Amino acid sequence: MTGNRVVVYKGPGEVAVESFDYPKLEIPAEVARGMGIKQDAPHAAILRLVTTNICGSDQHMVRGRTTAPVGQTLGHEMTGEVVEVGSDVLFVKEGDICSVPFNIACGRCRMCNEGKTGVCLNVNPDRPGSAYGYVDMGGWLGGQAEYVMVPFADFNLLKFPDRDQALEKIMDLTMLSDIFPTGYHGAVTAGVTTGSTVYVAGAGPVGLAAAFSAQVLGASAVIVGDMKADRLKQAQSFGCETIDLSQEGSLPEKIEQILGEPVVDAAVDAVGFEARGHGANAGEAPATVLNDIMSVTRVGGALGIPGLYVTGDPGAADENARVGRIGLDLGTGWAKSLSFTTGQCPVKRYNRKLMNLILAGKANIGKAVNATTISLDDAPRGYREFDQGAAKKYVIDPHGILAR
């Protein structure tokens, strides 16, 4: 049987591609022990990956800003071809091309039955919710790889209806594993609807996906704020207004210059805990974005917060931030009766409908986020360039399928 090559965290700023055994139809031993369930996984499938993407959440680990240990495998955005199924898999077949939600979910617990697959109770003994290739998420092998094992395959996998059509639109469909549903979730939970005015903090891939999603939902104006000129230019490429936060001036004033008023109907935080203050030389201030979006969201509005916040950050600016306590101006949020939605996006809530939009030619999300293909061996370069602010969404082609 063939082996498996996987991207691995080697220390702050460094990743490498290393050889592992070919996956087995087994769940991680720590999950089996911690949850009191069998390690054998006849409910699982093994996929030969067609695409697997680099995510900003991965970058937090690679920067050394989480408690991820050296040797942590990486990758949770995956699309692949089924090459093996367990005896209890009924509806997914070898040869199917499928999207893999980054949430690992059992499909059987209370949270899964309520559609809250981001906080499944049966896949991680340390806390609710799990993901492939992520610290404190149960030890599931990362998916920036040649092959990956997907548990509870009938529940988790989203099969594309036509193989040829899927491969033709793969640069859009690859975004269904995370950033398109995550951006859409940010916009939905912020209350974006027909005619809304929207502010999105952050023009990385999730921010761009949130801005694109706001347009899909019917927003009349979408404003994206960032400090990177190339990323702002990418937001402009599909019709967004932009604000360069490295320049002087307050955010409400800049929004008023665009909309004629200093507030928006809905706001999305697509930055997370590594936020910086305003201005070209501003230092890290992790509550900046949350306080910003509270200040510019109209009374009674809502905040979508898909940006990642962690409970352990060894590189934080102060002791409180090291354990996830940041200087949130909650009084403003309370006084304005703002609603907040945080946490992992429950991908299965949205991915089928977003797939339908893509297949119908109505959601060119790959172009919006500037999807750019690289080989598995080029993953270290992709991480370096992404960390430097490249206005690209790196899509790894592990088997050279896209290149061919």
C-alpha positions as CSV (number, residue, x, y, z in Angstrom):
1,M,0.0,0.0,0.0
2,T,1.2,3.5,-0.7
3,G,2.3,5.9,2.0
4,N,1.0,9.4,2.7
5,R,2.8,12.8,2.6
6,V,1.5,15.5,5.0
7,V,2.4,19.1,5.8
8,V,3.7,19.3,9.4
9,Y,4.4,22.2,11.8
10,K,8.1,22.3,12.7
11,G,8.3,25.4,14.9
12,P,7.4,29.1,14.5
13,G,7.5,30.1,10.9
14,E,8.5,26.6,9.6
15,V,6.5,23.8,8.0
16,A,7.7,20.7,6.1
17,V,6.2,17.9,4.1
18,E,6.8,14.6,5.8
19,S,6.0,10.9,5.1
20,F,3.3,9.1,7.1
21,D,1.6,5.7,6.9
22,Y,-1.4,5.4,4.6
23,P,-4.5,6.1,6.6
24,K,-6.4,3.3,8.3
25,L,-10.2,3.1,8.9
26,E,-9.6,4.0,12.5
27,I,-10.3,7.1,14.7
28,P,-7.4,8.6,16.8
29,A,-6.6,6.5,19.9
30,E,-7.0,9.5,22.1
31,V,-10.6,10.1,20.9
32,A,-11.4,6.4,21.3
33,R,-10.1,6.4,24.8
34,G,-11.5,9.7,25.9
35,M,-15.0,9.1,24.4
36,G,-15.1,5.4,25.4
37,I,-15.8,4.2,21.8
38,K,-14.1,1.7,19.5
39,Q,-11.1,2.8,17.4
40,D,-12.2,0.7,14.4
41,A,-14.2,3.0,12.1
42,P,-16.3,1.0,9.6
43,H,-18.2,4.2,9.3
44,A,-15.2,6.0,7.7
45,A,-13.9,6.6,4.2
46,I,-10.5,7.3,2.8
47,L,-10.1,10.1,0.2
48,R,-7.4,10.7,-2.3
49,L,-7.2,14.5,-2.1
50,V,-7.9,16.6,-5.2
51,T,-7.4,19.9,-3.5
52,T,-6.5,21.0,0.0
53,N,-6.1,24.7,1.0
54,I,-4.0,26.7,3.3
55,C,-6.1,28.6,5.9
56,G,-5.5,31.6,8.1
57,S,-6.3,29.4,11.1
58,D,-3.4,27.2,10.1
59,Q,-1.2,30.3,9.9
60,H,-1.9,31.1,13.6
61,M,-0.3,27.7,14.5
62,V,2.6,28.2,12.2
63,R,3.3,31.6,13.6
64,G,3.6,30.0,17.1
65,R,0.5,31.7,18.3
66,T,-1.2,28.6,19.7
67,T,-0.2,25.7,21.9
68,A,0.4,23.5,18.8
69,P,3.3,21.1,19.4
70,V,6.1,20.6,16.9
71,G,5.0,17.7,14.7
72,Q,1.4,18.9,14.6
73,T,0.0,17.9,11.2
74,L,-1.8,20.6,9.3
75,G,-4.8,21.1,7.0
76,H,-8.6,21.1,7.4
77,E,-9.9,22.3,4.0
78,M,-10.2,19.3,1.8
79,T,-11.9,18.0,-1.4
80,G,-11.2,14.5,-2.7
81,E,-12.1,11.3,-4.4
82,V,-13.3,8.4,-2.3
83,V,-10.9,5.5,-2.7
84,E,-12.0,3.2,0.2
85,V,-15.1,2.9,2.4
86,G,-15.8,1.0,5.6
87,S,-18.4,-1.7,5.8
88,D,-20.9,0.6,7.5
89,V,-20.8,3.3,4.8
90,L,-24.0,3.0,2.8
91,F,-24.3,6.0,0.5
92,V,-20.8,7.2,-0.4
93,K,-19.1,5.1,-3.1
94,E,-15.5,4.7,-4.4
95,G,-15.0,7.3,-7.2
96,D,-17.3,9.9,-5.7
97,I,-15.8,13.4,-5.6
98,C,-16.7,15.0,-2.2
99,S,-16.2,18.1,-0.1
100,V,-15.1,17.5,3.4
101,P,-16.4,20.0,6.0
102,F,-13.6,21.0,8.3
103,N,-15.8,20.3,11.3
104,I,-15.6,16.6,12.3
105,A,-19.0,15.6,13.4
106,C,-20.6,12.3,14.5
107,G,-24.1,13.0,13.2
108,R,-25.6,11.3,16.3
109,C,-25.2,13.6,19.3
110,R,-27.5,16.3,20.5
111,M,-25.5,19.1,18.9
112,C,-25.3,17.4,15.5
113,N,-29.1,16.7,15.7
114,E,-29.6,20.5,16.3
115,G,-27.4,21.3,13.3
116,K,-24.5,22.6,15.5
117,T,-21.8,20.4,13.9
118,G,-19.1,22.8,15.0
119,V,-19.5,21.7,18.5
120,C,-20.1,17.9,18.1
121,L,-19.9,16.1,21.5
122,N,-18.4,12.8,20.4
123,V,-15.2,13.6,18.4
124,N,-12.9,15.4,20.9
125,P,-12.4,14.4,24.5
126,D,-10.9,17.8,25.4
127,R,-13.8,20.1,24.4
128,P,-16.9,20.2,22.1
129,G,-16.0,20.4,18.4
130,S,-13.2,19.1,16.4
131,A,-11.3,19.6,13.1
132,Y,-8.6,17.9,11.0
133,G,-5.0,18.9,11.7
134,Y,-5.6,21.3,14.5
135,V,-4.3,21.8,18.0
136,D,-6.5,20.6,20.9
137,M,-9.0,19.1,18.4
138,G,-8.6,15.4,19.1
139,G,-5.5,14.4,17.2
140,W,-7.1,13.9,13.8
141,L,-4.6,13.8,11.0
142,G,-4.2,16.9,8.9
143,G,-5.6,17.1,5.4
144,Q,-2.8,19.1,3.7
145,A,-1.8,15.6,2.4
146,E,-2.2,13.1,-0.3
147,Y,-4.8,11.0,1.5
148,V,-7.1,11.6,4.5
149,M,-9.5,9.5,6.6
150,V,-13.0,10.9,7.1
151,P,-15.1,9.4,9.9
152,F,-18.9,9.1,9.8
153,A,-18.5,9.5,6.1
154,D,-22.2,9.3,5.2
155,F,-22.9,12.2,7.4
156,N,-19.8,14.3,6.8
157,L,-19.1,14.1,3.1
158,L,-20.9,16.3,0.6
159,K,-21.0,14.4,-2.7
160,F,-20.9,16.4,-5.9
161,P,-23.6,15.2,-8.3
162,D,-21.5,15.0,-11.4
163,R,-17.8,14.2,-11.5
164,D,-16.8,16.0,-14.7
165,Q,-18.7,19.2,-13.6
166,A,-17.1,19.1,-10.2
167,L,-13.6,18.9,-11.6
168,E,-14.4,21.7,-14.0
169,K,-15.5,24.0,-11.1
170,I,-13.1,22.6,-8.5
171,M,-11.4,26.0,-7.8
172,D,-14.8,27.2,-6.5
173,L,-16.0,24.0,-4.9
174,T,-12.7,23.6,-2.9
175,M,-13.9,26.6,-0.9
176,L,-16.9,24.7,0.4
177,S,-14.8,22.9,3.1
178,D,-14.4,26.1,5.1
179,I,-14.0,29.7,3.9
180,F,-17.2,30.0,1.8
181,P,-19.5,28.6,4.4
182,T,-17.5,30.4,7.2
183,G,-17.7,33.8,5.4
184,Y,-21.4,33.1,4.6
185,H,-22.0,32.2,8.3
186,G,-20.4,35.5,9.3
187,A,-22.7,37.5,7.0
188,V,-25.8,35.5,8.0
189,T,-25.2,35.8,11.7
190,A,-24.6,39.5,11.3
191,G,-28.1,39.8,9.9
192,V,-27.1,40.7,6.3
193,T,-30.1,40.8,4.0
194,T,-31.5,42.6,1.0
195,G,-30.3,46.2,1.0
196,S,-28.0,45.9,4.1
197,T,-24.9,48.0,4.5
198,V,-22.1,45.9,5.7
199,Y,-18.6,46.3,7.2
200,V,-16.2,43.4,7.0
201,A,-13.0,43.7,9.1
202,G,-10.1,41.8,7.3
203,A,-9.4,41.2,3.6
204,G,-7.9,37.8,4.0
205,P,-9.6,34.8,2.4
206,V,-12.3,34.6,5.1
207,G,-13.0,38.3,5.0
208,L,-13.2,38.2,1.2
209,A,-15.6,35.3,1.4
210,A,-17.7,37.1,3.9
211,A,-17.8,40.2,1.7
212,F,-18.7,38.1,-1.4
213,S,-21.4,36.3,0.7
214,A,-22.9,39.6,1.8
215,Q,-23.3,40.5,-1.9
216,V,-24.9,37.1,-2.5
217,L,-27.4,37.9,0.4
218,G,-28.3,41.2,-1.3
219,A,-26.3,43.8,0.5
220,S,-26.5,47.3,-1.0
221,A,-22.9,48.2,0.0
222,V,-20.1,46.1,1.4
223,I,-17.0,47.9,2.9
224,V,-13.9,45.9,3.7
225,G,-11.2,47.2,6.0
226,D,-7.5,46.1,6.0
227,M,-4.0,47.3,6.1
228,K,-2.7,45.4,3.1
229,A,-3.0,47.3,-0.2
230,D,-3.0,44.2,-2.4
231,R,-5.8,42.6,-0.3
232,L,-7.9,45.7,-0.5
233,K,-7.4,45.7,-4.2
234,Q,-8.6,42.1,-4.3
235,A,-11.8,43.2,-2.5
236,Q,-12.3,46.0,-5.0
237,S,-12.1,43.5,-7.8
238,F,-15.6,42.2,-7.1
239,G,-17.2,45.5,-6.2
240,C,-16.4,46.2,-2.6
241,E,-15.7,49.6,-1.1
242,T,-12.5,49.6,0.9
243,I,-10.9,51.3,3.9
244,D,-7.1,51.4,4.4
245,L,-6.7,51.1,8.2
246,S,-3.0,52.0,8.0
247,Q,-4.0,55.6,7.2
248,E,-5.0,58.3,9.8
249,G,-8.7,58.9,10.7
250,S,-11.3,57.1,12.7
251,L,-13.3,54.2,11.3
252,P,-16.7,55.8,11.8
253,E,-15.5,58.9,9.9
254,K,-14.2,56.7,7.0
255,I,-17.5,54.8,6.8
256,E,-19.4,58.1,6.8
257,Q,-17.4,59.3,3.8
258,I,-18.6,56.2,1.9
259,L,-22.2,55.8,3.1
260,G,-23.1,59.3,4.3
261,E,-23.5,58.0,7.9
262,P,-21.0,56.6,10.4
263,V,-22.7,53.2,10.9
264,V,-23.6,50.1,9.1
265,D,-26.5,47.6,9.4
266,A,-24.2,44.6,10.0
267,A,-20.5,43.9,10.7
268,V,-18.2,40.9,10.4
269,D,-14.9,40.2,12.3
270,A,-12.8,38.1,9.9
271,V,-9.5,38.9,11.7
272,G,-9.6,37.3,15.2
273,F,-7.2,37.4,18.0
274,E,-4.1,38.7,16.2
275,A,-5.7,42.0,15.5
276,R,-3.7,45.2,15.4
277,G,-4.5,48.8,16.3
278,H,-5.0,51.4,13.5
279,G,-2.2,53.2,11.8
280,A,0.9,52.1,9.9
281,N,3.0,51.4,13.0
282,A,0.2,50.1,15.3
283,G,1.0,47.3,17.6
284,E,-1.0,44.2,18.4
285,A,-4.3,44.9,20.3
286,P,-6.5,41.8,20.2
287,A,-9.8,43.5,21.0
288,T,-9.4,46.2,18.3
289,V,-11.7,44.6,15.7
290,L,-14.4,43.6,18.1
291,N,-14.5,47.1,19.6
292,D,-14.4,48.6,16.1
293,I,-17.4,46.6,14.8
294,M,-19.4,47.4,18.0
295,S,-18.7,51.1,17.4
296,V,-19.9,51.1,13.8
297,T,-22.9,48.8,13.9
298,R,-26.2,50.6,14.3
299,V,-28.3,50.1,17.4
300,G,-30.0,46.8,17.5
301,G,-27.6,45.3,14.9
302,A,-25.6,42.1,14.9
303,L,-22.0,41.0,14.8
304,G,-20.8,37.9,13.0
305,I,-17.5,36.7,14.4
306,P,-15.9,33.9,12.4
307,G,-12.5,35.3,13.2
308,L,-10.6,32.9,15.5
309,Y,-10.2,33.5,19.2
310,V,-8.2,31.1,21.4
311,T,-7.8,30.1,25.0
312,G,-4.0,29.7,24.7
313,D,-1.7,32.2,22.9
314,P,1.9,32.0,24.0
315,G,2.9,35.0,21.8
316,A,0.2,37.4,23.2
317,A,1.0,40.9,24.1
318,D,0.0,40.5,27.8
319,E,-0.8,37.9,30.4
320,N,-4.6,38.2,30.0
321,A,-4.5,37.8,26.3
322,R,-2.3,34.7,26.7
323,V,-5.4,32.9,28.1
324,G,-8.0,34.6,25.8
325,R,-9.0,37.5,28.0
326,I,-9.0,40.7,26.0
327,G,-10.1,44.3,26.6
328,L,-13.6,44.1,25.1
329,D,-15.8,47.2,25.4
330,L,-18.9,45.1,26.2
331,G,-20.6,48.1,27.7
332,T,-21.0,49.6,24.2
333,G,-22.4,46.4,22.9
334,W,-24.8,46.1,25.8
335,A,-26.0,49.7,25.5
336,K,-26.6,49.3,21.8
337,S,-28.4,45.9,22.2
338,L,-26.0,44.3,19.8
339,S,-26.1,40.5,19.1
340,F,-22.9,38.4,18.9
341,T,-22.4,35.1,17.2
342,T,-19.0,33.4,17.7
343,G,-17.5,29.9,17.2
344,Q,-16.8,27.4,14.4
345,C,-19.0,27.7,11.4
346,P,-21.3,24.7,11.2
347,V,-20.4,24.0,7.6
348,K,-23.1,21.4,6.9
349,R,-25.7,24.1,7.6
350,Y,-24.7,25.9,4.4
351,N,-22.4,23.8,2.1
352,R,-25.1,22.1,0.0
353,K,-26.9,25.3,-0.9
354,L,-23.6,27.1,-1.6
355,M,-22.6,24.1,-3.8
356,N,-25.8,24.6,-5.8
357,L,-24.9,28.3,-6.3
358,I,-21.5,27.3,-7.6
359,L,-22.7,24.6,-9.9
360,A,-25.3,27.0,-11.3
361,G,-22.6,29.5,-12.2
362,K,-23.8,32.0,-9.7
363,A,-20.9,32.0,-7.1
364,N,-17.4,32.4,-8.5
365,I,-15.9,32.4,-5.1
366,G,-12.5,31.1,-6.3
367,K,-12.0,34.3,-8.3
368,A,-13.2,36.5,-5.4
369,V,-10.5,35.1,-3.1
370,N,-7.9,34.8,-5.9
371,A,-7.5,31.0,-5.7
372,T,-3.9,30.1,-6.6
373,T,-2.7,26.5,-7.2
374,I,0.6,25.2,-5.8
375,S,2.0,21.7,-5.4
376,L,2.3,19.9,-2.1
377,D,6.0,20.4,-2.1
378,D,5.4,24.2,-2.5
379,A,3.4,24.3,0.7
380,P,6.2,25.9,2.8
381,R,6.5,28.7,0.2
382,G,2.7,29.1,0.3
383,Y,2.8,29.6,4.0
384,R,5.6,32.1,3.8
385,E,3.9,34.2,1.2
386,F,0.5,34.0,2.9
387,D,2.1,35.2,6.1
388,Q,3.6,38.2,4.3
389,G,0.1,39.2,3.3
390,A,-0.3,37.8,-0.2
391,A,-3.7,38.5,-1.6
392,K,-4.2,34.9,-2.6
393,K,-6.0,31.7,-1.4
394,Y,-3.4,28.9,-1.8
395,V,-4.9,25.7,-3.1
396,I,-2.6,22.7,-2.8
397,D,-2.8,20.1,-5.7
398,P,-1.3,17.0,-4.0
399,H,-1.5,14.6,-6.9
400,G,-1.0,17.1,-9.8
401,I,-4.6,16.6,-10.9
402,L,-5.2,20.3,-11.5
403,A,-1.8,20.8,-13.2
404,R,-2.8,18.1,-15.7
